[in-house]
Amino acid sequence: MEHTPDPSFLRYLSAKKMVDDRALHPRVWDLLACSLPRSQADRPLRVLEVGMGIGTMLERLLDRRALTCAEYSGIDALEDNVQEARRRLPLYAASPGYQATAPDPQGRLTLQQTDRVISVGFEAIDLAGFLARESGRRRWDLLMANAFLDLIDVPPTLPALLSLLVPGGLFYFTINFDSATAFEPEVDPRLDRQIARLYHQTMDQRLVHGRRSGDSHTGRHLFAQLVRAGATILDIGASDWIVFPRSGAYQHDEEYFLEFILSTIHSALKDHPELDEREFEQWIAMRREQIDRGELLYLAHQLDYLGRVEA
């Protein structure tokens, strides 16, 4: 039977791109661009992105002309995301002037400009399987993870992740949630605080295949975790999601983005024993009405990290 992708999550990831674009800390990004090693045809920059979604971080690298000669590999656990990334990339790359070749037998395609050659491959595989397969085999010059590390159990995973880098290799870990969610205007200050607290708690208690998978304080905890893993941190910057209406309207499908966030909170807390069901449903309904009227502001606090692994 042919698989039909989930359009709601794919649409959310597409809508999230513009929110992430505004959120990514510009100083940390600029330092990354300045710190990338020089590359050439016989020694391309090797880039790995874990949890790459639909390929939006690669699109940013193309927009900002950060890559000259490069081999990019992106992995994601969801086949739908990988298929969407493969569909989007040739269309997207045409705008900044890249020509895309047909995929080779390994599924990699090549983006070319006059002075730029970028080989691209996407793979549907979960991180644990990828780490098990690649340990001691391949290494990369740059490792990226965007809005991903707060979805995994970082302490036991981070050393294996960093081991994928060459000595002196860079990591760029962005949009790491750090335990602050706010909606304005207030509905009920007490209830607003309770819902945020319980929602963060579900992140700390989340299990995937029986294993811990998430931390509502990933942003701040990542500092000590990286230091313990022997990494050198080059810079840290806030990358808050801030979504608000302009002249009573949201831009770039941000209304859908907000609806998806509310639906996520609703699913996480529905039937929670500490919440009055009727009160919570009314809260969700009121927040949706605020979106419909172009009144709701949403804020989530996050942190970006850039660093290096030493020899």
Order of alpha helices (4+ residues) and beta strands (2+ residues): alpha-alpha-beta-alpha-beta-alpha-beta-beta-beta-alpha-beta-alpha-beta-alpha-beta-beta-alpha-beta-beta-alpha-alpha-beta
